[in-house]
Amino acid sequence: MWVDLDNADYIRKTLDLPGCQIGLRVDRELRADDGKIVLHDTRYYVCSLAPEKVSAADLLRYVRQHWRIENSLHFLKDRWWDEDRHHTRRPGLSACMAAINNAALSIHRLKSDPDIPVRAAADYIAWSPAVGIQLLDS
């Protein structure tokens, strides 16, 4: 991870991000068992935290927490449930569908067996709706 305090002013003005205090660059490498680099990517972040109140270790933890949320929530909704391709022409209906999906995901996480992946539990309930009703009753 590279922390850049010198260019925060440039980022604020040029990119129109008024709260930027810190620029971050995170390089990631994925290595095979033999040590060969399989994947390398770079991601950039901006941060509004005061530089004197946060350490590099804190920033790295925040970046990792961001990707934890991204992988556990957004990936599930976007890839598995294909939420981004659900289109409607009725005003407000998309927000209702998103709320229903959020509620379904919450019920799965709270009530389903934690050893079964959410997608597998959702597929099972889709084929056996009575199981879903039992989850709501419990």
C-alpha positions as CSV (number, residue, x, y, z in Angstrom):
1,M,0.0,0.0,0.0
2,W,1.2,3.5,-0.9
3,V,-0.1,6.5,1.1
4,D,0.0,9.8,-0.7
5,L,-0.5,13.0,1.3
6,D,1.3,15.3,-1.1
7,N,-1.2,15.0,-3.9
8,A,-4.4,15.3,-1.8
9,D,-4.8,18.9,-2.8
10,Y,-4.5,18.0,-6.5
11,I,-7.1,15.3,-6.1
12,R,-9.5,17.7,-4.3
13,K,-9.3,20.3,-7.0
14,T,-8.8,18.3,-10.2
15,L,-11.2,15.4,-9.5
16,D,-13.6,17.6,-7.6
17,L,-13.4,15.5,-4.4
18,P,-13.6,18.2,-1.7
19,G,-13.2,15.9,1.3
20,C,-10.0,14.1,0.1
21,Q,-7.3,14.1,2.7
22,I,-5.3,11.0,1.6
23,G,-4.7,9.2,-1.7
24,L,-4.0,5.5,-1.5
25,R,-2.6,3.0,-3.9
26,V,-3.0,-0.7,-3.1
27,D,-1.0,-3.2,-5.1
28,R,-2.2,-6.8,-4.9
29,E,-0.4,-10.0,-6.0
30,L,-1.8,-13.5,-6.0
31,R,0.9,-16.1,-6.1
32,A,0.8,-19.8,-6.9
33,D,2.3,-22.4,-4.6
34,D,5.5,-22.3,-6.6
35,G,5.8,-18.5,-6.0
36,K,4.9,-17.5,-9.5
37,I,2.7,-14.4,-9.7
38,V,-0.7,-15.4,-11.1
39,L,-2.5,-12.0,-10.8
40,H,-1.3,-8.5,-10.2
41,D,-3.6,-5.5,-10.0
42,T,-3.5,-1.9,-8.6
43,R,-6.5,-0.1,-7.0
44,Y,-6.7,3.6,-6.0
45,Y,-8.7,5.0,-3.2
46,V,-9.3,8.4,-1.7
47,C,-9.9,9.0,2.0
48,S,-11.4,11.9,4.0
49,L,-9.9,10.9,7.3
50,A,-7.4,13.3,8.8
51,P,-3.8,12.0,8.2
52,E,-2.7,12.6,11.7
53,K,-5.5,10.5,13.2
54,V,-5.1,7.4,11.1
55,S,-2.2,5.0,10.6
56,A,-1.3,3.0,7.4
57,A,-2.4,-0.2,9.2
58,D,-5.8,1.4,9.8
59,L,-6.1,2.4,6.2
60,L,-5.2,-1.1,5.0
61,R,-7.8,-2.6,7.4
62,Y,-10.5,-0.2,6.0
63,V,-9.6,-1.3,2.4
64,R,-9.9,-4.9,3.4
65,Q,-13.2,-4.3,5.1
66,H,-14.5,-2.5,2.0
67,W,-13.8,-5.6,-0.1
68,R,-15.3,-7.9,2.5
69,I,-18.6,-6.0,2.1
70,E,-18.3,-5.9,-1.6
71,N,-17.6,-9.6,-1.9
72,S,-20.2,-10.8,0.7
73,L,-23.1,-8.5,-0.3
74,H,-22.8,-6.8,-3.7
75,F,-21.3,-9.8,-5.5
76,L,-24.1,-12.0,-4.2
77,K,-26.8,-9.6,-5.3
78,D,-25.3,-8.6,-8.6
79,R,-23.9,-12.0,-9.8
80,W,-26.0,-14.7,-8.1
81,W,-29.4,-13.0,-8.0
82,D,-28.7,-10.9,-11.1
83,E,-30.3,-7.8,-9.5
84,D,-28.7,-5.4,-12.0
85,R,-30.6,-6.9,-14.9
86,H,-34.1,-6.6,-13.4
87,H,-35.7,-3.8,-15.2
88,T,-39.1,-2.2,-14.7
89,R,-40.9,0.7,-16.2
90,R,-43.1,1.5,-13.2
91,P,-41.8,4.3,-11.1
92,G,-40.6,3.2,-7.7
93,L,-40.9,-0.5,-8.4
94,S,-37.1,-1.0,-8.7
95,A,-36.7,0.3,-5.2
96,C,-39.4,-2.1,-3.9
97,M,-37.7,-5.0,-5.6
98,A,-34.3,-4.0,-4.1
99,A,-36.0,-3.8,-0.7
100,I,-37.5,-7.3,-1.1
101,N,-34.1,-8.7,-2.2
102,N,-32.5,-7.1,0.9
103,A,-35.1,-8.6,3.2
104,A,-34.7,-12.0,1.6
105,L,-31.0,-11.9,2.0
106,S,-31.3,-10.8,5.6
107,I,-33.7,-13.7,6.3
108,H,-31.4,-16.2,4.6
109,R,-28.4,-15.0,6.7
110,L,-30.4,-14.9,10.0
111,K,-32.5,-18.0,9.7
112,S,-30.7,-20.5,7.4
113,D,-28.1,-23.0,8.3
114,P,-24.8,-21.1,8.5
115,D,-23.0,-24.1,7.0
116,I,-25.0,-23.9,3.8
117,P,-24.1,-21.1,1.3
118,V,-26.8,-18.4,0.9
119,R,-27.1,-19.3,-2.8
120,A,-27.7,-23.0,-2.1
121,A,-30.3,-22.1,0.5
122,A,-32.0,-19.7,-1.8
123,D,-32.1,-22.3,-4.6
124,Y,-33.5,-24.9,-2.2
125,I,-36.3,-22.6,-1.1
126,A,-37.1,-21.6,-4.7
127,W,-37.8,-25.3,-5.3
128,S,-39.5,-25.9,-1.9
129,P,-41.4,-22.7,-1.0
130,A,-42.8,-24.4,2.1
131,V,-39.3,-24.3,3.6
132,G,-39.2,-20.5,3.1
133,I,-42.5,-20.2,4.9
134,Q,-41.2,-22.3,7.8
135,L,-38.2,-19.9,8.0
136,L,-40.5,-16.9,8.3
137,D,-42.6,-18.7,11.0
138,S,-39.6,-19.7,13.2
